């Protein structure tokens, strides 16, 4: 038989494990939702840029998309590329911020348990 203190310690350990799992699920949900938002934003910007008329540049029909640099029709692709790069940077920074916050919360919880 276990004593009351042993059972209480096991109970506390189990509740801590459950809390960590819930936090991990919330964190993963936040990352997935942010990434899906970024992909939707890239798709929207790509669709908008394809419909823009740049002065001095010819629009290229979709079957000729392999010749991106032909006839100076690559400005739209350059804009989308730059925006995708900036969006990638923002995703990286957001993930880094989420990771740092998670570490800080874990450290605070470890200190409070002591």
N, C-alpha and C positions, 0 to 999 in steps of 0.2 A: 504494500500500500504506500501511496505517496502522501507526503504531508501537505498541509494546506499551502504552505509557502512554495513548495515545489509545483503544485498545481497552478498556483497564481503566476509563477514564472513561466510555465509552459503556456498558459493562457495569454499572457502578455506577449510572448514570442510569436504565437500564432496570429494575434491581432496585428502585430507589427508587419508580419509577412503579408497579410491580407491588405493592409494599407499600402505597402510597397507595390503590390500587384495592381491595385486601383490607380495609383499614381503613374505607374508605367503605362497602363492602358490609356489614361488621359493624355499623357505625353505623346504616345504614339498617334492618338486621334488628332491631336493638335498639329503634329508634323504632317500627317497624311492630308488633313484638310488644307493646310497652308500650301503644300505642294500641288494639290489639285487646283486650288485657286490660282496659283502661278501658271500652271499649264493652260487653264481656261483663259487667263489674261494674255498669254502668248498667242493662243489661237485667235482671240478677238483682235489683238493688235495686228496680227498677220492678215486677217481678213480686211481690216480697215486700210492697211497700207497697200494691199493689192488693188484696191479701188481708187486710190489717190492718183491724180494726174500731176506728175512733176514736169515743170516747164523744161523743155529741151530734151526730154526723155520720151521714148516711144514705149507704149504699153506692149507687152509681149503676150501672145495667146498662150494658154496653159500647155498645149502639146509641145511648144518650143521652149519649155522651161529649162531644158538641159543646157541651152545656150544662154546662160545667165549673163555673161559678159559681152554677148553679141549686141550690136546696135545700141550700146549705152543704156540698156534697160535694167541695170542692176541696182539702181538707187533704192528701190523699194526693199530689195533683199538686204542691202547694207543697213538700212534703218531697222529692219526686223532683227538682223544679227546683233546690232548694237543694243537694242532694247532687250533681246534675250540674254545678252551678256550681263547687262545691268540687273536684270531680274535674277539671274543666277547668283550674282553677288548678294542680292538682298536675301535670297533663300539661304545662302551660306551664313550670313550674319544672323538671320532669325534663328536658325538651328543652333548656332553658337550661343546666342543669348538664352535660348531655352535650356541648353545643356548647363550653362553656368547657373541659372536659377535653380535647376534641379539639384545641382551639387550643393548650393547654399542651403536649400531646404533640408536636404539629407544631413548636412553638417549640423544645422540647428536642431533637428530632431534627435540626432545622436547626443548632442550636448544636453538636451532636455531630459533624456532618458537616464543620464548618469546621476 
